[in-house]
Amino acid sequence: TRLSIAELAIYVVLVPVIIYILLRHRKSGYLGWGFLIIFCSLRLAADGIQISDHDKAAKGEPVSNAGAIVNAIGISGLLYSLSGIIHEWSELLASPLSTTFV
C-alpha cells in the first residue's frame, strides 16, 4: 500500500499540471495531453482500489482483481498519449514558420 499511496500523491500533483498544458495547447494538444489525463485518472482509480483491497485483506475479507484490471487498462492510455505527443511534436517540426513553442 505504500507504493499505491505514493503513486496517488504523485498523480494528484501531476493532474493539474497536465490540465494546464492541455489548456495551453488547445485542440492540437488534445490527442496527447487528453489521453495523459485519462491515464492519470485510471491510475488514481486503480491506486484507490488497491488501497481499499489491502484494507479488506487486512480484515480477512475477500478482495477483487479490479485494481489490477484498471491498472492494466491504464497502460493503453499511456501509449495513446505518447503517440499523440509525438504526433504534435512532429507537426510542430514540420511547420515552416514555427519558431516558438506554444
C-alpha positions in Angstrom: 0.0 0.0 0.0 2.9 2.4 0.5 3.6 2.3 -3.3 -0.1 2.9 -4.0 -0.2 5.9 -1.6 3.0 7.3 -3.2 1.5 6.9 -6.7 -1.7 8.5 -5.6 0.2 11.5 -4.3 2.3 11.8 -7.5 -0.7 11.6 -9.8 -2.7 14.1 -7.7 0.1 16.6 -8.2 0.6 15.8 -11.9 -3.1 16.2 -13.0 -3.3 20.0 -12.6 0.0 20.4 -14.4 -1.3 18.2 -17.3 -4.6 20.1 -17.4 -2.7 23.4 -17.6 -0.6 22.0 -20.5 -3.8 20.7 -22.2 -5.4 24.2 -22.0 -2.2 25.9 -23.4 -2.1 23.5 -26.4 -5.8 23.7 -27.0 -7.3 21.5 -29.7 -4.0 20.4 -31.2 -2.8 19.0 -27.9 -5.9 17.0 -27.0 -4.6 13.8 -28.7 -1.6 13.6 -26.4 -2.4 15.5 -23.3 -6.1 14.5 -23.1 -5.1 10.8 -23.1 -2.5 11.5 -20.4 -5.2 12.9 -18.2 -7.3 9.8 -18.8 -4.2 7.7 -17.9 -3.7 9.6 -14.7 -7.4 9.2 -13.8 -7.2 5.5 -14.4 -4.1 5.3 -12.2 -5.8 7.2 -9.5 -8.7 4.9 -9.6 -6.5 1.8 -9.6 -4.5 3.0 -6.7 -7.6 3.8 -4.7 -9.0 0.3 -5.4 -5.7 -1.3 -4.4 -5.6 0.6 -1.1 -9.2 -0.5 -0.4 -8.3 -4.1 -1.3 -5.3 -4.0 1.1 -7.6 -2.8 3.9 -10.1 -5.6 3.1 -7.4 -8.2 3.1 -6.2 -7.0 6.5 -9.7 -7.5 7.8 -9.9 -11.0 6.3 -12.5 -10.0 3.7 -12.3 -11.3 0.1 -10.6 -8.9 -2.4 -11.2 -8.3 -6.0 -8.9 -8.0 -9.0 -10.4 -4.7 -10.1 -7.3 -2.7 -9.2 -5.1 -4.8 -11.3 -7.5 -4.7 -14.2 -7.9 -0.9 -14.1 -4.1 -0.6 -13.8 -3.7 -2.8 -17.0 -6.2 -0.8 -18.9 -4.4 2.4 -18.0 -1.3 1.4 -20.0 -3.3 1.8 -23.2 -3.9 5.5 -22.2 -0.2 6.0 -21.7 0.6 4.6 -25.2 -2.1 6.7 -26.8 -0.8 9.8 -25.1 2.8 9.1 -26.1 1.7 8.7 -29.7 -0.3 11.9 -29.5 2.6 13.9 -28.1 4.9 12.6 -30.7 2.4 13.5 -33.4 2.1 17.0 -32.0 5.9 17.3 -31.9 6.3 16.2 -35.5 3.6 18.7 -36.7 5.5 21.4 -34.9 8.8 20.5 -36.6 7.1 20.2 -40.0 5.6 23.6 -40.0 7.9 26.1 -41.8 7.1 29.2 -39.7 7.2 27.7 -36.3 9.9 29.5 -34.3 8.4 29.2 -30.8 6.7 26.5 -28.9 3.1 27.1 -27.8 
